[in-house]
Each structure stands twice: as structure tokens, then as C-alpha cells.
Amino acid sequence: MGLILQYRHGQTPLDDDERDGLLVKGVDTKEQLDELEQHNIEEAIRWVMFRRKAFTEQEVLTSEFIRLLHRKMFGNVWAWAGDFRKTNKNLGVDKYEIPMALRNLLDDGQFWISQHTFPPDELALRFKHRIVSIHCFANGNGRHSRLIADIIAEKILSVPVFSWGARSAADDESHRKAYLTAIRAADKGDYQPLIEFARN
């Protein structure tokens, strides 16, 4: 039986070529895929937490690190992990604009940090919001953006990682709804709901 992917609201559908990039055979359900991806993400989090070398702004705010982190998070599951997407999606910039849009964001992030443009939480979450709106990868952009925000917060700005609404989550559906509402507010330039969600 082939891979059956059922997407929740807000997840990016994969095209046939991207589905062919699945490295693990015998995955038939979205639940099995979620479990594989979550295990890989937990390995990436351990890498972030226990890496001997300290993270620096000069290392993190690079295209190479952005791609490496995605590969660490999904490289045991997807052959295309860490590669910029090669197809257009219903959100994000055009596939050909990804490198330049990301370069602009990385430059902005370096400026924000050097000039203390925003409070730490807002800075990390502005970066998270911008990178997910670029939609660099075929999938996993939301999870990737949350981990990069945590790295910026803890390793560069010296504030605690975010809880991402875990303290108030009654169930997955209401949690996701609250997250998407906060993202929509950020789309309009209001970052306070996203800050409250991320710190709740």
C-alpha cells in the first residue's frame, strides 16, 4: 500500500515527486509519518541542546545553517530535507525567489540584533513569522520556524525558549486554531498575539 497523506488545516500538501522522497518504506498513514518526523525532530532538538560548540549569530543567521537545521529535523525521513522547494505552493514566495527572500531576512535579522530594534521575544518571533512566510522547504516550515525562533531566543538573545502555547492547550484542534489566529494577526503587523501564544 502506498503512502496516504491526510493534511490538517495549515499543512502544505506534497506533490508526487516530494512524496517519492520518503526514505522510510512501509509508511501508510499520516500518523505513522508524524511519528517518524517527530522522532527525527527530537534528535535535532538534542543536537541543538547538547552541541559542544556555542551557536553564534554569525553562524545561525546564514542560509547554510537554515538548511542544515531543516536537514537535522527531517533528514532521516525525507530525501529533500534541507533543500529549497522546487515547486510553488499555495503560500510562500515563488520558488525562484527563495534564496533572495531568505538573504533579505537574514540581513534584517542581523540588523535587528545589532541595533536592538525589537525586544527579544518580538525579534525572534518576527524572524519566525518571516521565514515561515517565505516557505523555504516543501514541508516542515512551521516546525522549522519554531525551532529557529527558539535557537535565536536562547542561544543568541539569552532568553528562555518558547512554550508555543503548550501550557494552555486543551486539545490539538484548539491549539492549532489559536496558533493560526496569532499568525494571521502577525500577517497584519500585530505580533502581540503571537508573543502571547508563544509564551503561554
Secondary structure, DSSP 4 states (H G I P E B T S, - for coil): ------PPTTPPPP-HHHHTTB-STT--SHHHHHHHHHHHHHHHHHHHHH-SSPP-HHHHSSHHHHHHHHHHHHTTTBTTTTSPPSS--SSSS-GGGHHHHHHHHHHHHHHHHHHT-S-HHHHHHHHHHHHHHHT-SSS-HHHHHHHHHHHIIIIIS--PPP-TTTTT-SSHHHHHHHHHHHHHHHHTT--HHHHHHHH-
